[in-house]
Every structure is written in C-alpha cells, then in structure tokens.
Amino acid sequence: MLWSVNYYDDEGRVTKSIVQHYKGGTLSEGNYDETDNTYSFTDELLTSTRHHKVNSTEQVKIFTLYEYDHMGRKVNTWETIGSGDTVLLAQNTYNEIGQLKEKRLHSKDKGNTFLQKIAYQYNERGWLKQINDPGSLSAERVFGMNLQYNDHADATRKQYNGNISSLSWQTKVPASSGFPQEKQSYDYTYDKLNRLELAAYTTPGKTGYFNEQLSYDKAGNIQSLDRTSNGTGKTDQLSYSYDESGQSNRLASLTDGSSSNEGQPAGTTNYTYDDNGNLASDSKKQLTVSYNELNLPKTVAQTGSNQTITYLYDASGRKLRKEATGGNRDYIGGIEYGNDGQIEFIQTEEGRAVKSGENYSYEYMLKDHLGNTRAVVKQDGSIIQLSDYYAFGMEMNHNGMTPSPDNRYKYNGKELQTELGMNQYDYGARFYDPVIGRWNVIDRFSEKYHSLSTYQYGANNPIKNIDVNGDSINVSLMQRYDTNNKTSHVSTTLTDLQSQTGLSLSVDANGQLSYLKDPTSGAPFVNVTSGQGGNTLVEAGSSEARNLIVSAIDNTSTAYARITTGGSSAAVGGNMVNINPTQINSFINGATNVDSRTLGFGMTFMHELIHSGFGGGLTDPPTSAGFGPTGATVDKMNVIRSELNNNGGNYGQRSSYQAIGLTSRGPAYLPFNPGASSNLQRGIVPAATDMYIKF
C-alpha cells in the first residue's frame, strides 16, 4: 500500500503533500515526493516546490512559479530544476474576450527573447482557425496550421456545425530531414451523424497520397477502412467483422485485403475478449492480455517471442511502473526513470527536461488543435522529432528523426506503447489502437453515450474530438468543507440548480454530479411545472441553464468546485469554480423585489462555470469599465433569467456587472431593472419598487 499525506490551510487549500512512490517496484519509506504550495489571496497557485527523494536522498528539486493577470489567467510559468538556470517556460497573452492569443516558449533572459512563439486566431464563433501562419514560418515559428469550417472554397464541403471541412499545415524543417517541405492539406467529408467518411489528402502534386476512407454499421462501429500511403496503392484495406452472439460491438476479426504490412498486417486477425469486454487476444501480433480489477492491462504476453510486459498501478489506476523484456520504466508524477534506474526526463507543461549529467536540457513539443505532437524543438533551436498523422492517429510521412531518449508522447500527447509491436496509445483508462481506430476496452462512461459504440474513438470524428480521462463536475471539495464545518452548501447549490435547470440532479459519495436521464436515448429527464395561468404544463427551469449543466456534466474533462473566502471566481478557460458562501449569503439577504436566488448559490455557480472551460470561457468587463457594462457572462446569465421569468420567476435582468456604492462607507448595489440602474447612475438610492441587490 502506498501512502500519501496532505496538509491544508484554513481555506481548504493543499499547502503540503507527501506522496510515496514505487521506484524500482519496491515499497520504501524513504521513497517519496514532498511538495509545498503557496497561494494568492484569490486562491491562485503561486509557487510549487517539489523535492523528489529516493532512499530519503533528494534526487532533484523542482521549483515552479506562476504569475497571473488581473482576470486570474496564467501569464507566466517559471521553472528551476536543481541548481540549474531559472527558465521562463511559457508566457501567455490573451485577446479581448479571454482567448489565448499567443504563447511564447523558453526564455532565459526574463522574457526578452523566446525560443518559439505560437499565435492563435479564432473565427467569429470562437472556433480556432489558425495556429501560426503556415505561409510565414521562421526559426521561432516552426509549425503552422489553418483550420476551415464554413469557409471552404468548395461550397459542397462547407461545415456549419463545428466540423472541420479542411486542414492545412506546414513545418519548417531542414531539407536533410526527409520530411515534406511544402504545405500539406486535407479535405474532410462526414455522414449525417458527423462521422468521418473521407479524409482526402489534397497536397498539390501528391493528391491521394495519405487518404483514409471509412464506412460504419448500424451500431456505429467501423465497417471498413481503406488507407493509402505515398501514392503507391492501399496500405490497408480493412474489413471488420463483429461478434454476433449478442455483443455486436466486439470485433471478432479484421481482414486486410492489401498486400502491405505497413499498418495492419495483411490477412485476417482474430480477436477474443474477456467477460468484461476487454480485448484478450490478437492472433496476428500473437498477444494475450490480462487485466486488473480496474480493467487496466496487467500483463501482455507474446507467444511467438515468449516476451512479456507487466504494468503496475496504484489503487486509482495511475501507472507506476512498466516491466518489459527489453527494459523497465518507472513513472513518478511526470518524472520517468529508464532501465538503468536513473532519471531519464522530467515532464514540463510544454514538453520535457532531459537529464544530461547533472544538468537538464529543455525540449518543447509543438502541438496542433488536438494536442498531437507535431515537432519537438530543443532549447538550442534544433528540431529533433517530426510527426504527422492520419485522421485516426496512425503516423505518416515516416522519417528517421528520433530524439534521445525517444519521445513516445505523440498522438493527443499520449504515450505510445511500442513493446512487442503493440503500437497502441495509453490514455490512462484504456489503450487505443490508431491503426484500426478502436479502443481495446469499453468506455467506462458509455452510459452517457447510448448512441455510440462502446469501443468507438472520439464519436468517429477524430479531426474534431479527442478522448481524455475525466469525470465531469466534481464537488468533493465542497463536500469536505461541509463535513468539516457542518454546513450544507452542496445541498443548497443542488436545490437551486434543480429549480433553475429543471433537471433531477444528484451527487455521489465521490462528489460526482449527475442528472437523471432516459435509459434508452440518454436524453435528460426534464421536470414539468404549471405554466402561467396554471392551465398548462411546461418544462421547469431554463433551457439555457439546462444545456449549460448537461454539457458540463457530459464533458470528458473534470471541473471542480470548492469553497473559498476570496470572491466567487473561476479562471477563464480553467477547471476550478470557487464559491464564497459569505458573499452569496450577503446577496441573498440583500435581494429586494427579486427572488432571493437571483444571485444565490445556483446562479453564482453557473456564472462562474461560464468563465471556465466548461461553459465557454466567457469574461467579465475589466474594472476600468466601471458601473454599467454587463459583459458576455452576465449577458448569458440574463438569458437564463429571462427564461426563468417567462416561467413565472422573478429574477430580473442584471444591468451592470460591477456594483456601485453611493457613499464611501455605505452599502453597494447591483441593479436588476432599468429603474434601479437609472437611479444608481444618477447617484440616487433605488426606489421602493425597483429591483436590486444591496450588500
């Protein structure tokens, strides 16, 4: 059993953690990581100091410092490893609505010069449309990409629903690399269920070189997949056959009608599964796989070579160690040890730091819109790895560029398992095979997606979607606060949200928020209430609020909520919602001529959720805007208020984000109707009939 100890301050923030690790596959009280954290007044993590110890001797110390702007957005990440130089790993700038505008990587002169710069552009819907300009690359802008949606030159290919109609990219590389020098491009075709049907490689002079064409059965499984390579014919011509004994999503056999072994081996491959639906054997690769209680691969044996791989995990499923015939590897919270028992590299926010003697050399992974590693650049500016991918993740444009040590974190930034010829990606919860476009294990959240096959990847739309670990909205930190302080903030928030969304919500013992849904369609059950006049039944709550909460719960990443003594807040695009009960209770007590829940726990939770990456990453007006402007977040919340008012509610319409005080020591006011706003603009206390909150 591995132990871990957390220390908290009065605000419930982790200030110190001591976590035992499993280096070498043995338990030792002297093997642990000790991490100290400091925070700002508004709960942003300011510094993190990690002491990594083996046999009670410190192997490396990692100090990280974070800086934020006035909106709580991270702008600078500084890192110092051991006695090495302090490096500005990343510097972020944002546009007027809070989207990432530019990221600058690696500076050793306090931000005067940078190794790489990455500029981002968005369309009017907020969809990413460019990562650098592929036509204007330079030594400090090595990779560029354009994404098109409804702006494709071919009107028949225009996509208005978020699907990507075409993609083009270019990597600035030396001619000696053997990698394409020209801009490369793809056009994409989808079926009526938004599944990818054709990825057509349209690079001039090389049209059709790297195509993928697919068809699907009625259960949403891939039925056929044809793949070309270098214009020399089909690399793969795959025909999928599924188990007909009631488990039709299980792949029984796969036949490659091509003569190539570049992707899937030619001929027929047979598969078997265990009782939990986990892939148990692959006849072509001669692999037999066993799983642990979490349905994670435990051992992989190859009968033809008598070689094995053994994976070791902790109780939560986090990978600790891999023992293979060709060498072992330890995974310790981003620190990886090679077969010689020495640190090989340390993962950073933007790549890794590779150990070289007593020093560390930084390498930066330049990524596309899906998090796929496209180029790895050393701190001296040299490019040491290049990767391009077919739609479902198989590599193309192979070249001989391999860094030392090898970087296996490629497609979606996940680790490729190359031992025994597996060539599958470890996503943490299960393995993915990019050659056949399927998972080996059933999706543990499959009950959320009744319309999709339990083995599908990214809803069969891998150009737009990725699959990451996650459990939606988690309020366990609020639960802990309630338990320690004998409060009921989770219950109050849940009650408000149920009324305001019309959903039946519940929280389990682990803090996971869920909604009651139709077991067949997966659609949420919506409560009904009497309409105005009492003669009709209408859906309860606001559809806008309902969509917000359902979308956040269904998200494949995790949003957390916690209690704070600072102002209620959420970092734009982040995953943490901070709730201040004292502040909210002052809003509730000061509600005048409006429902006391107008700025109660539920509405405040949704306001902050809209700031996060789970609600659109919308912003509030800056402090300099003063009293009057509402901003994108308040505007969206006012849509919710309008829908609640139409159902007989009394939530008003908030007409200023910032409050105003009429005297230096007097209360502050927030207006919720034009009369209150007008009076406050003139420095007059709202009238007795006005709608406002006084606090």
N, C-alpha and C positions, 0 to 999 in steps of 0.2 A: 504493500500500500504506500502510495506517495502522499506526503502531507503538504499542506500549504497553510500559511497564516497571513491574515490581513489585519491591518490596523487602520482605524477610521478616526477622522476628526469629528468635531461636534456637528458638522454639516453632512455627515454620512459619506465623506469622500475618502477613498483609499489613500492614505499617506505613506504607508509602507507595506510591502508584501514580501514574504519569504516563501519561496516555492522550491520544493525538492525536485531534482531532475534524475534521469535514469541513464546517465552516461555509462557506456560500456555494458549496459544490460544488467547492472547490479545496483542494489539499494545501498546507499551510504548516507549517514547523517551529515557528512561533510560535503555532499554534492547538492548545491542549491544556488538559486539566484535571489539576491536581495535587492529590491528596487524601492527607492524613495521618490515620492512625488510632491510637488508643490503646486498650488492653485492660485488663480486670481480671485478677486472679490466676487466676480461673476461666474466662478466655477470653471474657467478655462484651465486646462493643464498647462502650467508654465515650464516646469523642468521635470525631468525624469532621469534618475541616476541609477544605473544597473550595475551591480557587482556580481559577475559570474564566477562561481567558485567550484573547484573540483578538489576533493580531499581537503576541504577547508582553506585551500590556497587560491587566491584570486587569479584567474586566468586572463580576464580582461575587464575593464571598466568602460561603460558606455554612458556618456553624458549627452542628453538631448535637451535643447532649449527651444521653446515655441514662442512666437510673437503673433499678436492678433491686431486687427484693425478695430475701429470704433463699433463695427457691427458684429464683433466676435468671430470674424473669419480669419483663419490662419493665413498669415502672410509670409512668415519666415520660419524655417526649420534649421537649426544649427546642431551640429553633432561633433563630438570629440570622442575618439576611441583611444583608450590608454593614454599614453603621453604624446600622441600624435597631434598634428595641427587641428585647430577648430575649422570646420568646413561648413559653409552655408549650403546645405544640401539642396534646398528648394526655396524659391521666392515666388509667391503667387500675387497676381493683381486681378482685379475684378471689374466688370463693366457696371453700368449704372443700375442694372436690375439684379446684381449679385452673382452673375455667371462668371466662371473662371475665364479670364481674358488672356492671360499669358502666364506660363510657368517657366522659370529660369532655373537651370540646374548647375550646381557645383561652382562655388566661388571661394577662393582662398584669400581674397583681398577685400573682405567685408562688403561684397556686393557691387564692386566697381566693374568687374568683368565676370562673365559666366562661360562655362564650357558649352552649354546647349540652351537654346531658347525655343519654346513651343507656344505658338499663338493659336487661339481658338476663336472661331467665328460661328454665329448661330443665325438661323433664319427667323422670320417674324413670329413663328410659333415656339421659338426657344429650342428648336432641334439643332444639334450640332451639324454644321455644314462644311467646316474646314479645320484641319489640324496643320498649321503652317500652309504656305502656298507651294504646292509641288513644283510650280514653274519658277520659283525664286529661292531655291535651296542654296545653302552655303555651308561652310565648315561648322558653323554654330547652329545651323538648322538642317540636320541631316535627313530627317524624314518628314514628308508632307502628304496630305490626303484630302481629297474632296469627296463629299457625300451629296447625292442628289435625291430628292423626294418627288415633288410635283413639278420640278423644273427641268426634267429631262427633255432633250431636243426632240425625241420621238414621242409624239402625243399619246401613242398607244401604251407607252411604258410609264407614264406619269403615275405617281402614287400619292394619294391624298390622306392616307390613314396612318402615316408614320413608317410604312415600309420604305426601304431604301431602293430606289429604282436603278441607281448606278453608283459605282465607286471607282475612283482612280487614285493612284498613289505613285510616289517616286522616292527612291532612296539614293542619296548622293554617296556613291561608293567609288573607289579606285577601279580602273579598268581591269587591273590584275585580279580582282576578286572573283571573276567569273559570274557575277550577279548582273541581272539586267540593268542597263544604264538608263533606258528610256522610261517614260511614264507608262505604267501599266493600268489596265482598266477592266471592269466587269459590268455587264448589264444583268439585271435580275428580273425573273418572271415568277409570279406567285399564282396559286389557285385561289378559289373563292374563300378558303379558310385561312388565307395568309400564309400558307406553307410554301416553301421554296420549291419551284418546279425546275427552274433552269438558272444556273449561274454560267453566263456566256462570257468567256474571255475575249475581250474586244480590242486588245492592244494592236495598233496598226502593224501589219506585216506578220502578226502572229495570231490572227483570229482563230479561235477554237482550240488553242494550244492546251489550255487547262480548264476545260468545261466540266461541270457536274450537272447531270440531268436526273430527276427523280420522279417516281410515282408512288402513290400511297394506297393502302387498302382501306376498307370502311372503318376499321378500328383506329386509324391514324398511324399505323406502322408503315415504315418504308417498304415498298413492294419491289422496287427496282432502283438501281443507282448505276449510272454509266459515268465513267470518268476518263478524260483524255490527258495526255502528257506530251508536251513538246511537239505536238503535231504529228506524232508517229503512230497514231491509232489509239485504241482504247487501252488504258492502263487497267481499268476494272470494268467489268460488265456483270454487275451483281444482280442476282435474283434471290429474293428472300422467301423462305417457307416457314410458316408458323405452326406451332403445336395445335392440333385440332381436338385435343381431349378436354376442352373447356378452359384452357389457359392460352387463349389465342394470341396474347401479346408476347409469348415466349418464342424466341427464334429457335426453330428446330434445326434448320440447315440453311446454308448460304452457298450458292453456286456462282463461281466466277467464270463466265464464258470466254474471257480473254485468255491469251497465252502469256500474259505478263505477271510477274510476281512482285511488281513494284509496290502495289498497295496490298490488297487481299491476295493471298496465294491462289494460283489458278486451281480450278477443280472445285470439289464440294467439301465444305467444312460442316461437321455435325456438332451440335451443342446440346448439353444437358443442364438441368437446373436442380437445385435442392428444394426442399419443401417450402422454403421462404421466398422462392422466386429468384434466388441468386444464381448467377451463372456458375456452374460447377465444372464444366469441362469444355475444351476446344480441341477438336480432333486434329486439325491441321498443325497447330502450334504444339500439340501434344501436352497441353496444360491441364492440370487438375487443381481446382481452387477450393479451399475450405474457409469457413467464415467464423467469426466470433459471435458473441451474443448480441452485438450491435450491428450485425450483418456487414461488418468490415472484413476485407480479406485478411486471413490469418496466415495461411501458407499457400504458396503457389509452387507446384512441383511439375517438372518437365520429364516425362517418362523416357524420352529418347536420349537425354543427356544425363539423367539422374541428378540434375541440379535443382535446388530449391531456393525459394525466398520466404523468409519469415518476417512478419510485421508485428510490432509490439505497440500497444496503445495504452493510454490511461483510461480511467473509467468514463470520461466524457467523450472518448473516441479520438482524442488528439494523438497523432502519430509521434511515437517516441524514438523508435529505432527500426532499422531495416537490416536484416541479416541475410546476405546473399552469398552464393558460392564464389562470386567474383569480388566480394568485399562488403564490409559493413558500413553503416552510416547512422549517426546519432542526430536527432532533431531536438533542439533545446530552445524553444521560443525564438526562432529565427537565427540561432547560431547552429551551424552544421559542422559536424566532425567527420572527417574522412576515415578511410580504413586504417590509417596509421595512428589513429587516436588523437590527432591534432586538429585544432580549429582550421577548417578549410575556408569558410567565409561567414560573414555576418550579414543578414538581410537588412536593408535600409528601406526607407519609404519609397525610394526611387530606383532601387536596384540592389547592389550588394557591395560590401567591402571585403576584398580578398586579402587573406593574410600572406605577407611576404616577409619572412624572417620575423623581426619584432614589430614590423610596421604593417599598415593596411593600405591597400590601393582601391580607390573607389571606381566602380563600374556602374553605368547608368543604362537602364532599359527603356528605350523609346517605344511607346505603345500606341496602338490605334484606338478606335472608338470602343472596341470590345475588350480592351486590356491585353490584347495579343502583343507579345514582344516582337517588334519588327527589327530593331537594331540594338546592339549593345556597344556602348562607347566608353572607352577607358578615360581616366582623368587626364591622360596626356593627349586626348583627342583622337586616338586611333580607333577604328571600327574593328571589333573582334568577332562579331557574330551578326549574321543577317538571316532573316526568316520571312517567308511568305507562306500563305495558307490557302488551301481550298476552302470552300464555304463551311464545311463541317469539321475543319481543323487539321486535316492531313497536310503535311508540309509539301511545298512545291518549290521549283527553282532551286534545287539542291546545290549546295556549294561546299567546299572543303573548309569553311571557316569555323573552327571550333575553339572557343576560349579554353584556357587552362586556369583553374579546373573547369570542366564542362558546365555550361549553364543549361539546365534541363527545365527551367521555368519559362514556358513558351506560350502555348495557346491558352488564352484567358489568364495568363500568368500562373498557370498550374504546372505542377511538376510532372514531367514525362517519365514513366516507368519503362526503362529500356531493357532491363534484365530479362533474360530468357526470350527475347524477341517479342515481349508483350506489346510495347509501344502504345501504352494507354496512359491517360492523364488521371492523376489522383486529385479529386476535388474535395477531399476531406471526408465526405459522407459516402462516396462511392467512386468507382472507376469508370472512365468514359473512353470508348474506342472511336477515334476520329476517322478511321478507315471505313467503318460501317455506319457511323452516325447514331450509335445507340449506347445507353448505359448498360452495365452488367447487373445492376441491382435495381429493384423497384424504387421509385421516388417515395421517400418517407412522407411527403406531403401530397400524395396522389389524391387524397380525399378532397383536396381543394380544386382539382382539375379533372373533373369527371369526363370532360370531352376529349381528353388527351390520353394517348397510350402511356402506360406506366413506365416504359423504357425510352420514350422519346426524349430528344435533346432540344431544349430551347423552343418548344412548340413547333419543331421542324422549320424554324425561321432563324437560323444561326447567324444571319447577317445583322439582325436587329437585337436578338435576345442572347443572354448568357445565363448560365445556371450557377448560382453560388450558394454557399451554406446560408441558412437564415431561418428565423422563426417569427417573422412579422413584428408585432408590437409586444414588448415585454415590460411589465410594470412591477417586476420583482423588487426593484429598489424602493418603490413606493410602498410595497407590502412590508418590507423590512422596517421602513420608517414607522408605519402604522403599528407594527408589532412592538417596536421599542418605545414608542411614545403614546401608545394606547389611543390612537386617532383612527379615523375611518375615511381617509382621503381617497383611497381606491374605490371604496363603495360609493362615495358621493360623486366622484367623477363618472363612474359606470352608470349610475342612475341618471345623471344629466345627459350623458351620451345616448342612452337608450331612448330618452324622451325626444332628443333633438335629431336622432337619425331614424327612429322607427325600428331599429334592429333589436334583436334579443341577444345581448352581449353577456359573456361570462369570462372569468379569469380562473385558470387552473392553479394548482399548488406551486407551479414553477413560474407563475407570473405571466403566462401567455394569454393574450387577449384573443377571443374568438367570437364568431357570430353564428347563430342558428341558420342552417341552410337546408335547401331541398336536397334530400339524399340522391335524387336521380339527376337533376340538372345542375346542382351545385349553386344555384341562384340563392341569394339570401332571402329568408322569410322576412317580410315587412309587416309590422303590426298595423292595424287599422284603428281609426278613431272616427267619431262623428264629425261630419263636415259642418260648416257654418249653417245654422238653422236647425241642425240636428236631424235632417231628413235623409242624409246620405252618409255612406261610409267612404272615407278617403284614407290613403296611406298616411300613417303617422310620421311626424318629423319632416326633415328637409331632405330632398333627393340629393342636393349638393353635399350636404353633410354626410349622408349615407355613402355616397360614392367615395368621398374622402377617406372615411374609416375603412370601408371594404377594401379599397385599393391599398391602403397601408397595411392592413392585416394580410392581404394576399401577396404582398411584396416578398420577394425571395431573400431580401436582406432583413436585418433586425433593427427596429427602432426601440429605444429605451426611454422610459420616463422615470424621473426621480424628483424628490422634494428638495428645494433649495431655500436658502434665506436671502439670496440675491433676488433680483427681479425675475419674474417668469420669462423664459427665453428659450431660444434654440438657435444654434449656429446655422447660417444659411447653407443648405445642402448637406447638413450633418445628420447624425442619427440619435441625438440626445435631446429630449424635451425636458426642460426644467420648470417645475411648478412651485410657486410660492404661496402656501395656504394663507399666510397672514395678509399678503397683498390682495388675494382673491376675496377673502372674507371682508376686507375693507370695501371692495367693490360691491359685494352682496349687501352689506349693511347700508351702503350709501345710495342704493338704487332708488330713484324717485320717479314714480309714474311709469316705470318699466318693470318687466319681470326681473326678479332678483337674480335670475340665472343669466341675464344678458351678458355679464362678464363673470359668470360663475366658473366652476371647475371644468365643466364640459366645454364651454365656449372658449375658455382660455387654453385648454388642451388643444383644441382644434386650431386656434390661431397660431400657437407655437408649432404644431405639426405642419402647418402650411409653410413655415420657414424652412423646415427640414427637407432632406432629400426625398421624403416620403409624401410630401404634399406639394411639391413643385418648386421648392427653394425660393419662394417669393420673399420680398423685402418690405421693410417699413421705410417711411421717409426719414432722411437724416435729421439730426437735432436742429440743424440750421434752418430747416424748412419751417419750424415754428408751428403755431396753432393754426389749424385749418385743413392742410392736406391730409388725405386718408392713406394713400399708398395701396399697392397691389394686394397685400394681405388683408387689410381691413375691407377693401372692396369685395374680395371673395367672401369674407365673413358676412358682409352685408347682404350678399345673395342668399346665404343661409338664413339670415334674419328675415329677409323678405318672404322666403318660403314658409318659415315658421309663423310669421304674421298672417300669411294667407290662410293658414290652418287654424287661425283663432288665437295665435300667440300675441305677446305684447313685448317684443324685443327691440322695437325702434329701429333706427338707422344711424349707426355711428358716423358722425360728420367731422371727426378730427382724430388723427392717431394720437397726437400729443394732447395732454391735458393742459389746462390753464388755471393759474391761481390769480385771484383778483387783489389779494393783499400779500405782503411778504410773509406773513405768518398764518394766513388763513388757509382754508381747505382748497384742494384742487377740484376741477370739474371736467367731466367728459360729456359732451352733448350727444343726444340721441334723437333729436328732431330739429328742424330748421329754426324754430323759435329759440331753443336753448342756444344753438350755435350763434344766432344773430345777437342775442343779448350778451353772450360771453365775448363776442368780437368787440362789442362796444363797452366792455368792462362792467356790465350790469349782471347782477345775480339773476339766474333764470327765474322765470315767472312760476307761480304755483302750479300752472297747468303744463309746464314744459317737461320734457323727458330728458333726464340726465343722471349721471352718477357723481356723487360727491364723496370725496375721500381725503 
